Amino acid sequence: MQLKLPPAPADETMQLRVLEPGTFDLPQEQPTSGKRGRRKAPRPSVLARFTAVAGARLAPFAPFARRMRPQYPRPGRADWRRWVPSWRQSLGAAGLAVGISGMFLSVAYAATDIPEDLNTFATQQDNVYFWSDGSPMARTGWVRRQAMPLKDVPEDVRWAVLAAENASFYSDPGISVSGITRALVRTVGEGDTQGGSTITQQYVKNVYLTQDRSLGRKFDEALLALKLDNQMSKDEILEGYLNTSWFGRGTYGIQRASQAYYGKDVSELNVSEAAVLASLLKGAGLYDPTLSKANRERAVERWEWILDRMVDIGKLSKAERATYTKFPEPIEQANQYDTGKQSDYLVQLASQYAKNAANLTDQEFDRGGYQIYTTFDKDRQDELTDAVTAARGDVRKDNPKKARTAHIGASSVGADGRILAVYGGPDHRRQGFNESNATTVPAGSAFLPFVYAAGLEHGVVKERDGEATPVTPQTVYDGNDAVPVTTPEGPYWDRDGDRVFAHNDDKKSWGPITLHDALARSVNTPFMQLGMDTGLAKVRGTAEAAGLLRSSFGAQVPALSVGSATPSAIRMASGYSTFAALGKHTEPYSVRKVTHNGSKVALNTPKPQRAMSGKVAAEVTSALTDAYRNAHPTSPGAASYEVAAKGGTTQDDKAAWYVGTADDVSTAVVVYRIDLAKSLEPLPLDGIAGTPNAGVPYDIWSSAMRIG
């Protein structure tokens, strides 16, 4: 039995309203009770609007897109053919791949920035030091590199490198697509990684990237090379490349390579020698002809190819190429720039002076690239070193036990302030401090000329607040031993309440003696009193003006006049050179010129200053000339008025000096003893230095001054 229900009316809420085409069912405006405006539909999102617009624009391409859509297996095909894409699908896939790759490369190029900081190792250079004649003396730094401006590299040398590495350098965009492809294949296959890079790419690798062989590094290299080629001139890139490339023998840059392989600056290379250096860029370990016979064969073959290649690209004439038939053999590898022993002392002096005179910080100087042209005379340096070495040998032979604690400092300084030679010690690597620059022991009677000069320059005052009385070389003083030291008020008393007496060497009394003769015979007592009469402040001022440092002076007591100050050998030589320069003093200096990568660096070079009158300086020189003649009557130098010198001793036998000038050069030599393992207090010499005028100091001095 079926139950019948009456038909229900349609539910209007469930009915769908179908709009007529082209019509819109907009909501009707509802009456408001006094409110303005109407209710609006929510605004579609940006994505929805973009999709709508893009859909409308791309609608015409929909059929083509449907045809390009892969259908696998392909309908209407049998067997393996069902899985082969159609030509339309293949073309579309290729176009899509090219588009995506291009977009990726464009984004990567735009996002690539040239690093501001170069590799530290790529920019580090060494500092090179030269003798006064311009020949190389030493180098310092971890890397053998000296940057050279491109303008100083001959054009033939540049093109030898370009012919070997990248002949199209000036026309390419910074990369070689074919070369990169070959390099990638070799890298993936772990084969030969050489080649495949332009000079721009090699420069990028040298200064911005690591040396690993990964695909990522190759990609970075190519992008940086492209961007660098757009931001730098070709000449700038070539200059950077030539200054950062590895050439073997521990050298970076073509300047240092030229010096290492041919012993000359790059500006002096000919095209044949340049071709040899260019061949090294392919691998110095394989092409340095001095390493093996096989290397030489490879080097000769590549040398010939590079010269022929230069002819092919029009950078070398056939006539000139025909003249290069003999392989230019490089010099054997040598450590001519390494420091050691005496040269370390010279470098120490020169580097410190260069930094101060050029206002360079330690950090700036340590980055390297400086050429320091010193004032050191190689011949004089060798003679001084040989003289001290011989003297050390004699002392060691005669007094082996005492010789172990013996120290010798020596220096030669020109009248114009140039430091010509120094002896700093047996070996800087075993004894770091420089004997020639050490302020360790008193000057003793070698200080007397400064007291004499002060007296002649300023006169003496015998009464309190009295007028100064002129002093002449013929002024007479008491030359006896144990003469009491006096002041205008009477005897001089020390802090212990004891009277102070002046003493001569060996307690010898000379009676009344002129000041000239007192200096000529090294009589101490007249000068101890002369210092008091002149004024110790004036004596000290004269000595400082002549070249001694303020820091070398101690208490201002009568002992100052007999050499209580502790000057270095350099300063003593400088002080005596003031007499030879007729009273004008020039601060001693060890560097005459500094350049940085070939460009001159401004130096604060010392200028001569008047320390005393020329007449006073001439009289001191005259007395020192007689001092030398009296001590060495048979010496060849005694016949010359140009030799002015004297020995110096201390009353406690702690030091022995010999200082003097000849031919506008002043040399000071000091001998003393210190047991560095126990104390820094000087020990008595106990005779190892010999006599003042015929001992170790004089022997060294006469050899260094070339006086027989």
C-alpha positions as CSV (number, residue, x, y, z in Angstrom):
1,M,0.0,0.0,0.0
2,Q,1.4,3.4,-0.9
3,L,1.1,6.5,1.0
4,K,0.4,9.5,-1.1
5,L,1.4,13.0,0.1
6,P,0.0,16.2,-1.4
7,P,2.4,18.1,-3.6
8,A,4.3,20.7,-1.7
9,P,5.0,24.2,-3.1
10,A,8.5,24.9,-4.4
11,D,10.9,26.3,-1.8
12,E,12.0,29.6,-3.2
13,T,15.1,29.7,-1.1
14,M,16.5,26.6,-2.9
15,Q,15.8,27.9,-6.5
16,L,18.7,29.1,-8.7
17,R,18.1,32.2,-10.6
18,V,19.5,32.1,-14.1
19,L,20.6,35.4,-15.6
20,E,20.1,36.4,-19.1
21,P,23.3,36.6,-21.1
22,G,24.9,40.0,-20.8
23,T,22.9,41.0,-17.7
24,F,24.1,41.4,-14.2
25,D,22.0,40.9,-11.1
26,L,23.1,43.8,-8.9
27,P,21.8,44.2,-5.4
28,Q,18.9,46.6,-5.2
29,E,19.4,49.8,-3.2
30,Q,17.6,49.4,0.1
31,P,15.8,52.3,1.7
32,T,17.8,53.8,4.5
33,S,16.5,55.6,7.5
34,G,18.5,58.8,7.1
35,K,21.9,57.1,6.3
36,R,23.9,58.1,3.2
37,G,25.6,55.8,0.7
38,R,25.0,52.3,-0.4
39,R,26.4,48.9,0.5
40,K,29.2,47.7,-1.9
41,A,30.5,44.3,-2.7
42,P,34.0,43.5,-1.3
43,R,37.0,44.4,-3.7
44,P,38.7,41.4,-5.3
45,S,42.3,40.6,-4.2
46,V,45.3,41.6,-6.2
47,L,46.0,38.0,-7.1
48,A,42.4,37.6,-8.3
49,R,42.6,40.7,-10.4
50,F,46.0,39.7,-11.8
51,T,44.6,36.2,-12.7
52,A,41.6,37.7,-14.4
53,V,43.7,40.1,-16.5
54,A,46.3,37.4,-17.3
55,G,43.6,34.9,-18.2
56,A,42.0,37.3,-20.6
57,R,45.4,38.1,-22.3
58,L,46.5,34.5,-22.5
59,A,43.2,33.1,-23.6
60,P,44.1,33.1,-27.3
61,F,47.2,30.9,-26.5
62,A,45.1,28.3,-24.7
63,P,44.7,26.0,-27.6
64,F,48.5,26.1,-28.3
65,A,49.3,25.4,-24.7
66,R,46.9,22.5,-24.7
67,R,48.7,21.1,-27.7
68,M,52.1,21.6,-26.1
69,R,51.0,19.9,-22.9
70,P,52.8,16.5,-22.7
71,Q,50.5,13.6,-23.1
72,Y,52.1,10.3,-22.1
73,P,51.9,7.9,-23.5
74,R,51.1,9.8,-26.7
75,P,47.8,8.8,-28.2
76,G,47.9,7.3,-31.6
77,R,51.4,5.9,-31.2
78,A,52.6,2.5,-30.6
79,D,55.6,0.9,-28.9
80,W,58.4,3.2,-27.9
81,R,57.2,6.0,-30.1
82,R,54.4,6.6,-27.6
83,W,57.0,8.1,-25.3
84,V,58.8,10.4,-27.8
85,P,57.7,14.1,-27.5
86,S,56.5,15.8,-30.6
87,W,58.6,18.5,-32.3
88,R,56.3,21.1,-30.9
89,Q,56.8,19.8,-27.4
90,S,60.6,19.6,-27.8
91,L,60.7,23.1,-29.2
92,G,58.6,24.4,-26.3
93,A,60.7,22.7,-23.7
94,A,63.9,24.1,-25.2
95,G,62.4,27.6,-25.3
96,L,61.2,27.3,-21.8
97,A,64.7,26.1,-20.7
98,V,66.4,29.0,-22.4
99,G,64.0,31.5,-21.0
100,I,64.3,30.3,-17.4
101,S,68.2,30.1,-17.8
102,G,68.3,33.6,-19.2
103,M,66.1,34.9,-16.4
104,F,68.3,33.1,-13.8
105,L,71.5,34.5,-15.3
106,S,70.0,38.0,-15.4
107,V,69.0,37.9,-11.8
108,A,72.4,36.4,-10.8
109,Y,74.3,39.1,-12.7
110,A,72.2,41.9,-11.2
111,A,72.7,40.4,-7.7
112,T,76.5,40.0,-8.2
113,D,78.6,42.7,-6.5
114,I,82.3,43.2,-6.9
115,P,83.8,42.6,-3.5
116,E,85.3,45.7,-1.8
117,D,88.0,43.7,-0.1
118,L,90.6,41.9,-2.2
119,N,92.2,38.7,-1.0
120,T,94.8,39.6,1.6
121,F,97.3,37.4,-0.1
122,A,96.6,38.9,-3.5
123,T,97.4,42.5,-2.3
124,Q,100.3,41.7,0.1
125,Q,103.6,42.8,-1.1
126,D,107.2,42.8,0.2
127,N,109.3,45.8,1.0
128,V,112.6,46.0,-0.9
129,Y,115.7,47.8,0.4
130,F,118.5,49.1,-1.7
131,W,122.1,50.1,-1.0
132,S,123.1,53.7,-1.6
133,D,124.2,52.8,-5.2
134,G,120.8,51.4,-6.0
135,S,121.7,47.7,-5.9
136,P,119.4,45.4,-4.0
137,M,120.2,44.9,-0.3
138,A,117.3,43.0,1.4
139,R,113.6,42.4,1.3
140,T,111.0,41.8,4.0
141,G,107.5,40.3,3.9
142,W,105.9,37.0,3.5
143,V,105.1,37.5,-0.2
144,R,107.6,38.4,-3.0
145,R,105.5,40.9,-4.8
146,Q,106.1,44.4,-6.0
147,A,103.3,46.2,-7.9
148,M,104.3,48.0,-11.0
149,P,102.2,50.6,-12.9
150,L,101.2,49.5,-16.4
151,K,102.9,52.5,-17.9
152,D,106.2,51.2,-16.6
153,V,105.8,47.8,-18.2
154,P,107.0,47.9,-21.9
155,E,104.4,47.2,-24.5
156,D,106.3,44.3,-25.9
157,V,106.3,42.7,-22.5
158,R,102.5,43.2,-22.2
159,W,101.9,41.6,-25.6
160,A,104.1,38.7,-24.8
161,V,101.8,37.9,-22.0
162,L,98.6,38.6,-24.0
163,A,99.8,36.4,-26.9
164,A,100.5,33.6,-24.4
165,E,97.3,33.8,-22.4
166,N,94.6,35.9,-24.1
167,A,95.2,37.5,-27.5
168,S,91.6,38.7,-27.8
169,F,91.8,40.4,-24.4
170,Y,91.0,43.9,-25.7
171,S,88.0,42.8,-27.6
172,D,86.4,40.0,-25.6
173,P,83.7,40.7,-22.9
174,G,85.8,39.3,-20.1
175,I,84.9,35.7,-20.5
176,S,85.3,33.0,-23.2
177,V,82.2,30.7,-23.5
178,S,84.1,28.0,-25.4
179,G,86.9,28.2,-22.9
180,I,84.5,28.0,-19.9
181,T,82.8,25.0,-21.6
182,R,86.2,23.2,-22.0
183,A,87.2,24.0,-18.5
184,L,83.9,22.7,-17.0
185,V,84.3,19.5,-18.9
186,R,87.8,19.1,-17.7
187,T,86.8,20.0,-14.1
188,V,84.0,17.5,-14.1
189,G,86.2,14.9,-15.6
190,E,89.0,15.8,-13.1
191,G,91.4,16.3,-16.0
192,D,93.7,19.2,-16.8
193,T,92.3,22.4,-15.3
194,Q,94.7,24.8,-17.1
195,G,93.4,27.1,-19.7
196,G,89.8,28.0,-20.4
197,S,90.0,31.4,-18.8
198,T,90.5,34.9,-20.1
199,I,92.9,37.2,-18.4
200,T,90.0,38.9,-16.7
201,Q,88.8,35.6,-15.3
202,Q,92.3,34.8,-14.1
203,Y,92.5,38.2,-12.4
204,V,89.2,37.6,-10.7
205,K,90.4,34.3,-9.4
206,N,93.6,35.8,-8.2
207,V,92.1,38.7,-6.2
208,Y,88.5,37.8,-5.3
209,L,88.1,34.0,-5.2
210,T,89.8,30.9,-3.9
211,Q,91.9,28.6,-5.9
212,D,89.5,25.5,-5.7
213,R,88.3,23.8,-8.8
214,S,84.6,23.5,-8.1
215,L,81.8,24.3,-10.6
216,G,80.5,26.9,-8.2
217,R,83.8,28.8,-8.2
218,K,83.8,28.7,-12.0
219,F,80.3,30.2,-12.1
220,D,81.2,33.0,-9.7
221,E,84.4,33.6,-11.7
222,A,82.4,34.1,-14.9
223,L,79.8,36.5,-13.4
224,L,82.5,38.6,-11.7
225,A,84.6,38.7,-14.9
226,L,81.6,40.0,-16.8
227,K,80.8,42.6,-14.3
228,L,84.4,43.6,-13.8
229,D,84.8,44.0,-17.6
230,N,82.0,46.6,-17.5
231,Q,83.3,48.5,-14.5
232,M,87.1,48.6,-15.2
233,S,89.1,49.5,-18.2
234,K,91.1,46.8,-19.9
235,D,94.4,48.5,-19.0
236,E,93.4,48.5,-15.3
237,I,92.5,44.8,-15.5
238,L,95.8,44.0,-17.2
239,E,97.8,45.9,-14.7
240,G,96.1,44.1,-11.8
241,Y,96.7,40.7,-13.5
242,L,100.4,41.4,-14.2
243,N,100.9,42.4,-10.5
244,T,99.1,39.4,-8.9
245,S,100.0,36.4,-11.1
246,W,102.3,33.7,-9.8
247,F,105.6,33.3,-11.7
248,G,107.4,30.8,-9.5
249,R,110.5,31.2,-7.3
250,G,108.3,32.6,-4.6
251,T,107.4,35.6,-6.7
252,Y,104.1,37.3,-7.5
253,G,103.9,40.0,-10.2
254,I,106.0,40.5,-13.3
255,Q,108.3,43.0,-11.6
256,R,109.6,40.6,-9.0
257,A,109.6,37.8,-11.6
258,S,111.9,39.9,-13.8
259,Q,114.2,40.5,-10.8
260,A,114.2,36.8,-9.8
261,Y,114.8,35.3,-13.3
262,Y,116.9,38.0,-15.0
263,G,118.2,40.2,-12.2
264,K,116.7,43.4,-13.7
265,D,113.6,45.6,-13.5
266,V,110.7,44.8,-15.8
267,S,111.3,48.0,-17.7
268,E,114.7,46.6,-18.9
269,L,113.3,43.3,-20.3
270,N,113.4,42.6,-24.0
271,V,110.6,40.7,-25.8
272,S,112.6,37.5,-25.8
273,E,113.0,37.5,-22.0
274,A,109.3,38.6,-21.7
275,A,108.3,35.5,-23.6
276,V,110.1,33.3,-21.1
277,L,108.3,34.9,-18.2
278,A,105.0,34.6,-20.1
279,S,105.5,30.9,-20.4
280,L,105.7,30.6,-16.7
281,L,102.1,31.6,-16.3
282,K,101.1,28.2,-17.7
283,G,102.8,26.6,-14.6
284,A,106.1,27.7,-13.2
285,G,106.8,24.3,-11.8
286,L,106.8,22.9,-15.4
287,Y,108.3,25.8,-17.3
288,D,111.2,27.1,-15.1
289,P,114.1,26.0,-17.3
290,T,116.6,25.9,-14.5
291,L,114.7,23.1,-12.6
292,S,115.2,20.2,-15.0
293,K,116.1,19.2,-18.5
294,A,112.4,18.4,-19.3
295,N,111.4,21.8,-18.0
296,R,113.9,23.5,-20.3
297,E,112.6,21.6,-23.3
298,R,109.0,22.7,-22.5
299,A,110.1,26.2,-21.9
300,V,112.0,26.5,-25.1
301,E,109.1,25.1,-27.1
302,R,106.6,27.5,-25.5
303,W,109.0,30.5,-25.8
304,E,109.2,29.9,-29.6
305,W,105.4,29.5,-29.8
306,I,104.8,32.8,-28.0
307,L,107.2,34.7,-30.2
308,D,105.5,33.2,-33.3
309,R,102.1,33.9,-31.9
310,M,103.1,37.6,-31.5
311,V,104.0,37.7,-35.2
312,D,100.6,36.1,-36.0
313,I,98.7,38.8,-34.1
314,G,100.8,41.6,-35.6
315,K,102.7,42.6,-32.4
316,L,106.1,41.5,-33.5
317,S,107.7,41.9,-36.9
318,K,109.1,38.9,-38.7
319,A,112.4,40.7,-39.0
320,E,112.7,41.2,-35.2
321,R,111.4,37.7,-34.6
322,A,114.3,36.3,-36.7
323,T,116.8,37.9,-34.4
324,Y,115.6,35.9,-31.4
325,T,117.1,32.5,-32.1
326,K,119.0,31.9,-28.8
327,F,116.9,31.0,-25.7
328,P,117.6,33.7,-23.0
329,E,118.7,31.6,-20.1
330,P,117.4,32.8,-16.7
331,I,119.8,33.2,-13.9
332,E,120.0,30.5,-11.2
333,Q,117.7,31.0,-8.3
334,A,119.4,32.9,-5.5
335,N,118.3,34.4,-2.2
336,Q,119.9,37.8,-2.9
337,Y,117.0,39.6,-1.3
338,D,116.8,37.6,2.0
339,T,117.9,39.4,5.2
340,G,120.2,37.9,7.7
341,K,123.1,38.7,10.0
342,Q,124.3,42.3,9.5
343,S,121.6,43.2,6.9
344,D,118.9,42.7,9.5
345,Y,120.4,45.5,11.6
346,L,120.4,47.8,8.5
347,V,116.8,46.9,7.7
348,Q,115.8,47.6,11.3
349,L,117.3,51.1,11.2
350,A,116.0,51.9,7.7
351,S,112.4,50.6,8.3
352,Q,112.0,52.6,11.5
353,Y,113.4,55.7,9.9
354,A,111.2,55.3,6.8
355,K,108.0,55.0,8.8
356,N,108.8,58.0,10.9
357,A,110.0,60.2,8.0
358,A,107.1,59.2,5.7
359,N,104.5,59.3,8.5
360,L,103.5,55.7,7.8
361,T,101.7,53.5,10.3
362,D,103.0,50.0,11.0
363,Q,99.9,48.6,9.3
364,E,100.5,50.6,6.2
365,F,104.2,49.7,6.0
366,D,103.5,46.0,6.6
367,R,101.1,45.8,3.7
368,G,104.3,46.2,1.6
369,G,104.9,47.6,-1.8
370,Y,107.6,50.1,-0.6
371,Q,111.0,50.5,-2.1
372,I,113.4,51.9,0.5
373,Y,116.6,53.4,-0.9
374,T,119.0,53.6,2.0
375,T,122.1,55.6,2.6
376,F,124.2,52.5,3.5
377,D,127.4,52.2,1.5
378,K,128.0,48.6,0.6
379,D,131.8,48.8,0.5
380,R,132.1,50.7,3.8
381,Q,129.6,48.3,5.4
382,D,131.7,45.3,4.2
383,E,134.9,46.9,5.5
384,L,133.4,47.7,8.8
385,T,131.9,44.3,9.2
386,D,135.2,42.6,8.3
387,A,137.2,44.8,10.7
388,V,134.9,44.0,13.6
389,T,134.8,40.3,12.7
390,A,138.6,40.2,12.6
391,A,138.9,42.0,16.0
392,R,136.4,39.6,17.5
393,G,138.5,36.7,16.4
394,D,141.6,38.2,18.0
395,V,139.9,38.8,21.3
396,R,138.4,35.3,21.3
397,K,141.8,33.9,20.7
398,D,143.6,35.9,23.4
399,N,140.8,36.0,26.0
400,P,138.2,33.3,25.2
401,K,136.4,33.5,28.5
402,K,136.1,37.3,28.5
403,A,135.3,37.4,24.8
404,R,132.0,35.7,25.4
405,T,130.8,38.8,27.1
406,A,132.4,41.3,24.8
407,H,130.3,43.7,22.7
408,I,131.3,46.0,19.9
409,G,129.2,48.8,18.4
410,A,130.4,50.9,15.4
411,S,129.0,53.3,12.9
412,S,130.2,55.6,10.1
413,V,128.2,58.8,9.4
414,G,128.8,61.4,6.7
415,A,129.2,65.1,7.4
416,D,125.8,65.5,5.7
417,G,124.1,63.1,8.1
418,R,124.0,60.0,6.0
419,I,124.5,56.8,8.0
420,L,127.0,54.9,5.8
421,A,127.6,51.8,7.8
422,V,126.8,50.2,11.1
423,Y,127.9,47.1,13.0
424,G,125.0,46.0,15.2
425,G,126.2,42.7,16.4
426,P,127.3,39.2,15.2
427,D,123.9,38.1,14.0
428,H,120.5,39.8,14.5
429,R,118.8,36.4,14.7
430,R,120.9,35.6,17.8
431,Q,121.2,39.1,19.2
432,G,118.2,41.3,18.5
433,F,119.4,44.6,19.9
434,N,121.6,46.8,17.7
435,E,125.0,47.6,19.3
436,S,125.5,50.7,17.0
437,N,122.3,52.2,18.3
438,A,122.6,51.2,22.0
439,T,123.0,53.7,24.8
440,T,124.7,51.4,27.2
441,V,128.1,52.8,28.3
442,P,129.5,56.3,29.0
443,A,131.4,58.2,26.4
444,G,134.3,58.9,28.8
445,S,137.1,61.1,27.5
446,A,135.7,60.9,23.9
447,F,133.2,63.5,25.2
448,L,135.9,66.2,25.8
449,P,135.6,67.9,22.3
450,F,132.1,68.9,23.1
451,V,133.2,70.6,26.4
452,Y,136.0,72.3,24.5
453,A,133.5,73.6,21.8
454,A,131.1,74.9,24.5
455,G,133.9,76.8,26.2
456,L,135.1,78.4,22.9
457,E,131.5,79.2,21.9
458,H,130.2,80.7,25.2
459,G,133.2,81.7,27.2
460,V,133.6,81.2,31.0
461,V,132.2,82.9,34.1
462,K,134.5,82.9,37.1
463,E,132.3,85.0,39.4
464,R,128.7,84.8,40.3
465,D,126.5,86.9,37.9
466,G,129.8,88.0,36.3
467,E,130.3,88.6,32.6
468,A,131.4,85.8,30.4
469,T,135.1,85.9,29.5
470,P,136.2,84.6,26.1
471,V,138.2,81.4,25.9
472,T,140.8,80.7,23.3
473,P,142.8,77.6,22.4
474,Q,145.7,79.1,24.3
475,T,143.8,79.6,27.5
476,V,145.8,77.8,30.2
477,Y,144.2,75.4,32.8
478,D,145.7,73.2,35.5
479,G,146.5,69.8,34.0
480,N,147.6,68.1,37.2
481,D,145.9,65.1,38.6
482,A,143.5,65.4,41.6
483,V,142.7,69.0,41.0
484,P,139.7,70.2,43.1
485,V,136.7,71.2,41.1
486,T,135.5,74.7,41.9
487,T,132.6,77.0,41.4
488,P,132.4,80.8,41.7
489,E,131.5,80.3,45.3
490,G,134.4,77.9,46.1
491,P,134.9,74.1,46.1
492,Y,132.3,71.8,44.7
493,W,130.8,69.4,47.2
494,D,128.8,66.3,46.2
495,R,125.7,65.0,47.8
496,D,127.6,63.0,50.3
497,G,129.4,66.1,51.5
498,D,132.7,65.2,49.9
499,R,134.8,67.5,47.8
500,V,135.1,66.6,44.1
501,F,138.5,66.2,42.4
502,A,139.3,65.7,38.8
503,H,141.6,62.9,37.7
504,N,143.6,62.1,34.6
505,D,144.2,58.7,33.0
506,D,146.9,56.8,34.9
507,K,146.8,59.6,37.5
508,K,149.3,61.6,35.5
509,S,149.9,65.3,36.1
510,W,150.7,67.6,33.2
511,G,151.1,70.9,35.0
512,P,149.7,74.1,33.4
513,I,148.5,73.3,29.9
514,T,146.6,75.1,27.1
515,L,143.1,73.9,26.2
516,H,144.3,73.0,22.7
517,D,147.1,70.8,24.0
518,A,144.9,69.4,26.7
519,L,142.5,68.0,24.1
520,A,145.4,66.9,21.8
521,R,146.8,64.9,24.7
522,S,143.5,63.8,26.3
523,V,144.1,65.5,29.6
524,N,140.8,65.3,31.6
525,T,141.3,67.8,34.5
526,P,141.2,71.0,32.5
527,F,137.9,70.1,30.8
528,M,136.2,69.1,34.1
529,Q,136.9,72.6,35.4
530,L,136.2,74.2,32.0
531,G,132.7,72.6,32.1
532,M,132.0,74.1,35.4
533,D,133.3,77.6,34.3
534,T,131.3,77.5,31.1
535,G,128.2,76.1,32.7
536,L,127.1,72.5,32.5
537,A,123.8,73.5,30.9
538,K,125.7,75.1,28.1
539,V,128.0,72.1,27.7
540,R,125.0,69.8,27.5
541,G,123.3,72.2,25.1
542,T,126.3,72.2,22.8
543,A,126.6,68.4,22.8
544,E,122.9,68.1,22.0
545,A,123.1,70.6,19.2
546,A,126.0,68.6,17.8
547,G,124.0,65.4,17.7
548,L,123.9,63.7,21.1
549,L,120.4,62.9,22.4
550,R,118.9,64.5,25.4
551,S,118.0,61.1,26.8
552,S,121.6,60.0,27.0
553,F,122.5,62.6,29.7
554,G,122.1,61.9,33.4
555,A,122.6,64.2,36.3
556,Q,124.1,67.6,35.7
557,V,127.2,67.2,37.8
558,P,130.9,67.8,37.1
559,A,131.3,64.2,35.8
560,L,129.2,65.3,32.8
561,S,132.3,67.0,31.4
562,V,134.3,63.8,31.4
563,G,131.7,61.8,29.6
564,S,129.0,60.5,32.0
565,A,126.6,60.7,29.1
566,T,125.8,57.3,27.3
567,P,125.5,58.1,23.6
568,S,125.3,55.4,20.9
569,A,128.0,54.8,18.3
570,I,125.8,56.4,15.7
571,R,125.3,59.5,17.8
572,M,129.0,59.9,18.7
573,A,129.9,59.6,15.0
574,S,127.2,62.1,14.2
575,G,128.5,64.5,16.9
576,Y,132.1,64.4,15.5
577,S,130.8,64.9,12.0
578,T,129.5,68.3,13.1
579,F,133.1,69.4,13.6
580,A,133.9,68.2,10.1
581,A,130.9,70.1,8.7
582,L,132.2,73.4,10.2
583,G,129.7,73.5,12.9
584,K,126.6,72.5,11.0
585,H,124.8,69.5,12.3
586,T,122.4,67.2,10.2
587,E,120.5,64.6,12.1
588,P,121.7,61.2,11.1
589,Y,119.4,59.4,8.6
590,S,119.4,56.1,6.9
591,V,116.9,56.5,4.1
592,R,117.3,58.9,1.2
593,K,114.2,58.0,-0.8
594,V,111.0,55.9,-0.5
595,T,108.7,54.9,-3.3
596,H,105.5,53.0,-3.2
597,N,104.8,50.9,-6.3
598,G,107.1,53.2,-8.2
599,S,105.5,56.5,-7.0
600,K,107.6,58.7,-4.8
601,V,106.6,59.1,-1.1
602,A,107.2,62.4,0.6
603,L,109.9,62.3,3.3
604,N,110.7,64.7,6.1
605,T,114.4,64.8,5.3
606,P,116.6,66.5,7.9
607,K,118.1,69.8,7.1
608,P,121.5,71.1,8.5
609,Q,121.3,73.3,11.6
610,R,123.9,75.6,13.0
611,A,125.3,73.9,16.2
612,M,128.4,76.2,16.7
613,S,130.3,78.7,14.8
614,G,132.6,77.5,11.9
615,K,135.6,79.0,13.7
616,V,134.9,76.9,16.9
617,A,134.4,73.8,14.8
618,A,137.6,74.3,12.9
619,E,139.6,74.8,16.2
620,V,138.1,71.6,17.6
621,T,139.1,69.8,14.4
622,S,142.6,71.2,14.7
623,A,143.0,69.9,18.2
624,L,141.7,66.5,17.2
625,T,144.1,66.4,14.3
626,D,147.0,67.0,16.7
627,A,145.5,64.3,19.0
628,Y,145.7,61.8,16.1
629,R,149.2,62.8,15.2
630,N,150.5,62.5,18.8
631,A,149.0,59.1,19.1
632,H,150.0,57.8,15.7
633,P,153.0,59.7,14.5
634,T,154.0,57.0,11.9
635,S,150.5,56.4,10.5
636,P,150.0,57.4,6.9
637,G,147.0,59.4,8.1
638,A,149.1,61.5,10.4
639,A,150.4,63.5,7.4
640,S,146.9,64.5,6.4
641,Y,145.1,67.4,8.1
642,E,141.9,65.7,7.2
643,V,142.2,63.1,9.9
644,A,141.0,64.2,13.3
645,A,140.4,61.6,15.9
646,K,141.0,60.5,19.5
647,G,140.5,57.6,21.8
648,G,138.2,57.6,24.8
649,T,138.3,55.7,28.1
650,T,136.2,55.8,31.3
651,Q,137.6,56.1,34.8
652,D,135.9,52.8,35.8
653,D,137.3,50.9,32.8
654,K,133.8,50.1,31.6
655,A,134.2,51.2,28.0
656,A,136.8,52.0,25.3
657,W,136.1,54.3,22.4
658,Y,137.8,55.6,19.3
659,V,136.1,58.3,17.3
660,G,137.3,60.5,14.5
661,T,136.8,61.9,11.0
662,A,138.5,61.7,7.7
663,D,137.3,62.9,4.3
664,D,134.0,64.1,5.6
665,V,133.2,60.7,7.2
666,S,133.1,60.2,10.9
667,T,133.3,56.7,12.5
668,A,132.8,55.8,16.2
669,V,133.7,52.4,17.7
670,V,133.0,51.3,21.2
671,V,134.0,48.1,23.1
672,Y,132.5,47.0,26.4
673,R,131.5,43.9,28.3
674,I,128.1,42.8,29.5
675,D,127.0,39.3,30.6
676,L,123.4,39.4,29.3
677,A,122.6,36.1,31.1
678,K,123.2,37.8,34.5
679,S,122.8,41.5,34.3
680,L,122.7,44.6,32.0
681,E,125.4,46.2,34.1
682,P,128.7,46.8,32.2
683,L,131.7,44.9,33.4
684,P,135.3,46.0,33.6
685,L,137.2,45.4,30.3
686,D,140.2,44.0,32.1
687,G,142.5,44.8,29.2
688,I,140.6,43.0,26.3
689,A,140.2,46.3,24.4
690,G,144.0,47.1,24.6
691,T,145.3,50.7,24.9
692,P,143.2,53.7,23.9
693,N,145.3,54.5,20.9
694,A,146.5,51.1,19.8
695,G,143.8,48.6,20.9
696,V,140.7,47.0,19.4
697,P,138.7,50.2,18.9
698,Y,141.5,51.9,17.0
699,D,142.2,48.8,14.8
700,I,138.5,48.7,13.8
701,W,138.3,52.4,13.2
702,S,141.4,52.6,11.1
703,S,140.3,49.7,8.9
704,A,136.8,51.1,8.5
705,M,138.3,54.5,7.6
706,R,140.7,53.0,5.2
707,I,143.7,54.3,7.1
708,G,146.7,52.0,7.2
